[in-house]
């Protein structure tokens, strides 16, 4: 390729390179080593149709991006291709979308987090488990799911102030044969990590640590090799991404962390994050008055000095 043809263009990054960049201290608008936050920007890949204007959470599986709508939506999983076109739908017949917020996966199952809890008074929090064999590559299908209710081990008060408590959750990931919840604290803007095991009866989410997120966490995913964990969120409607590396198994807060602020997406409502099979970091936002519902990929601008 002619060098002039790549100067100042955007190149989509594998997460391994992003991991190296993000392992530096938290970026500012000044340079950090040979990199600066100004070089890391989101590139829009596609917009969702109106059917997914309130998308929340996403994972890659079998060539499709699987996502869902949040509170009050139909209990449907949507398989979307790389142009944003819905190729498959799975109606979960025995489920209710009270406040679905994220989706996670392991080798056998998808997990749907019915964990939204803005008011802090929900006593029907739970997670649905769907066998991956029920997911078609195209077309519509019906399926059933197992449901696990859960409680937080340290919540005793269910008469809390709406949007003023630490028991709201929009982020779920599967690691080391366990499920991990990352909450958002409306007051302190910390996130707490809870762990539980899927039990079709009921489970208790055990607290395993806190992290000063500096905003509200809205999504989480882990890389296919289990070495990088990414959290999405926003503060005063300014999105950010936290990257954790070099952590002990199941303990991302024990590793190196760095944050990338995405001020250029101000007034977008970032809801999901995923690391694809080919190791790319993607974030999604739902529809707002300023942004359409769409998917972005983190990218680095190549300048002449990189040639």
PyMOL commands that set and color helices and strands:
alter all, ss='L'
color gray80, all
select helices_A, chain A and resi 3-5+15-22+37-39+50-52+132-134+252-254+263-265+304-306
alter helices_A, ss='H'
color red, helices_A
select strands_A, chain A and resi 10-12+40-47+55-61+64-69+76-80+86-92+102-105+109-114+126-131+139-143+146-152+168-175+178-184+191-196+202-211+216-222+228-235+238-245+256-262+269-275+281-286+294-301
alter strands_A, ss='S'
color yellow, strands_A
deselect
rebuild
show_as cartoon
